[in-house]
């Protein structure tokens, strides 16, 4: 099974932007509620059996099951019948939020990580449509549940013979993007070694060095914009939390960080083919 991921920028209308933002808000609320429910259950099992804490105490029935994915997914189905805000969002999108939380708790137990974090309005930046009955892509348009037909900027052609499995909608500083996961049941044969062998070493002083003695300088994209970031962060500290000016500064800082990330990706994409 071969999986490819394509990323395209979306060009939604103002009405579609409102729908996307509302879906992100509901996903954030479901994440925070489910996370708090799990943490409360765990904390209730830490209480001493002979006395109660003077500061706080979690009173949860002793026969209450741990709120894992199955329990929370069942409760989500019940909540959709009574909560109009949750009812507006695709059920599978919210189930993916609970699945992500389940994976985070499994990683916490297996790898010794800390608890997952509660998300504010800046940290919940994406949601997933896990499956489609038919191909939603037509030319440079994609049809997403509850959002409708959204225009895409097809920066490159997609590989034929692959089936679309899921779409992740991501909000970034420069706009909204769709990450398309495509799969094909193909076997990739082992290609025998041929041609001229070339060794490549990734370093810190230089970006890379080849066995032929070629050195590629390390581009310092962060250093080039560090002064501007430092100025924004200094101004950011003086702004009142929740204010409009603080939000604007946060957006400016996010755009700079995304510019650094994009230039790094572009440099890697342009450098690596010359050695293949």
GILINDA-V986397 format. One line per field, one symbol per residue. ss: DSSP state (H for helix, E for strand, C for the rest). A space follows every 10 residues. Layout:
ss=???
//
This chain:
ss=CEEEEEEEEE ECCHHHHHHH HHHHHHHHHH HHHHHHHHHH HHHHCCCCCC CCCCCCCCCC CCCCCCCCHH HHHHHHHHHH HHCHHHHCCC HHHHHHHHHH HHHHHHHHHH HCCCCCCCCC CCCCCEEEEC CCCCCCEECC EEEECCCEEE EEECCCCCCC CCEEEEEEEE EECCEEEEEE EEEECCCCCC CCCCCCCCCE EECCCEEEEE CCCCEEECCC HHHHHHHHHH HHHHHHHCCC CCCHHHHHHH HHHHHHHHHH HHHHHHHHHH HHHHHC
//
